Amino acid sequence: MTFKTWSRVGLPALLLATAFALPVLAQTAAPAADATTTAAAAAAAPTVNKGDVAWMLTSSLLVLMMAVPGLFLFYGGLLRAKNMLSMLMQVGYCVAIVGLIWVLYGYSLAFTGGSPFIGGFSKAFLSGVTLESLAATFSVGVAIPELVYVAFQMTFAMITPALIFGAFAERTKFTAVVLFVPLWVTFVYFPVAHMVWYWAGPDAIDAAAKAVAAAADGTAKTAAQAALDGVLADAGYIFALGAIDFAGGTVVHINAGIAGLVACIMVGKRLGYGKEALSPHSLTLTMVGAALLWVGWFGFNAGSNLEANAVTGLAMMNTFIATCAAAISWMFVEWLVKGKPSMLGLASGIVAGLVAVTPPSGFSGIMGSLVLGLVVSPICFIFCTAIKNALGYDDALDVFGVHGVGGIVGAIATGILVSPSLGGTGIFDYTTGAVASYDMATQVIAQLKAVGVTVVWSGVGTAVILFIISVVVGLRPSTDVEREGLDINEHGERAYHS
């Protein structure tokens, strides 16, 4: 980006974002009720376990490793050598800029009250987040330091937009990426994260439910019930629908997958697509990246329990078994269809299994995850081959075919696999202190609604953002730049020198 371009586009955009966030410094009102403040006010101070804290710090680092270096290598190896550094630059920029945005206003928009669709600015600039403030877990009376929760959720926000880059790889201006990431996380990611994961927390619900039970007369009971209803209503839109997403099937994978589909269509096909060989330059790096993703994913899934207990172990085992099943399933399907099992197919199966098991990882029984892994790979394989070829879109690294489709399969399957009769955990009801009665049709419908809302929000939001960027700076480099490679033209360097 030249100084002239930066002064014309980047600096005004940064100033606009700053101006957007600055008014929160003048706010003196008490923060809106959220999982931390409500629990602290409604019940005795929760306990903090050092083992939980250590596990969550480790999980945060594991999720960061998924992006750098996991996604670096997985995506970079799939590109031609002339575009290797461009992908590393895009992912590196994404991780860095989202980290800054997260502490400025992203955490506040995602995880404070405001509306069913987006939070407020009560915790912008991490206002009120101190060494003493706590964040709720999924157990009554158990919490973790809020700064630890901020760090953990920040890593999710960092990697999600980076996943999109694989869909329009090798043919997008870096200036377009620079503008796309802040706009997309602000108007797409933060609202979806809020809709899916924001709720009042177990302590607030438990305290309000106990107040109802303890109320002596009709007037007191009516008031207590109204208070409980208010606590239950303090939730994101998708959460209130009854949909469940343990570790990000909707927030991360469907969100990024749909955005990738929209982006690859709007940016257009790579030069030579369908006519020239656009072969990966290093499948070795890709497999190393896939391995790092698999290891890091344990932070993603098992870390999403927010505690170190039996459910954490369940999520970890499901992440093992679903991934193993999906890798083997993809290998044999490809062997049957194409005559040879490829390493790229094995790596794709690994990622497909990881994506699919993300939403049910803490809800499904082990055998349910095994079946999910076996099922998801053939579906993703069809979308990455037959359907993509039939429709003619250039999803360069199959972001939609693996993350979008795999995320949809996993999100819907969660409504089935959570069933106690199938070995699932069921859904805990904090108002009664027990697992709630389960109806498969009701839960699957809730999951379908969650998928639908995420698809529409991400698809429309991404299209609007890309249209604005196309008008301001354009999406693609010149034909000559694309043919010579983005590395030398956009960044002035080459990945390899012979």
Beta strands, then each sheet from edge to edge (+ up, - down):
strand 1: 47-48
strand 2: 134-136
strand 3: 142-145
strand 4: 428-429
strand 5: 434-435
sheet 1: 1+ 3+ 2-
sheet 2: 4+ 5-
end
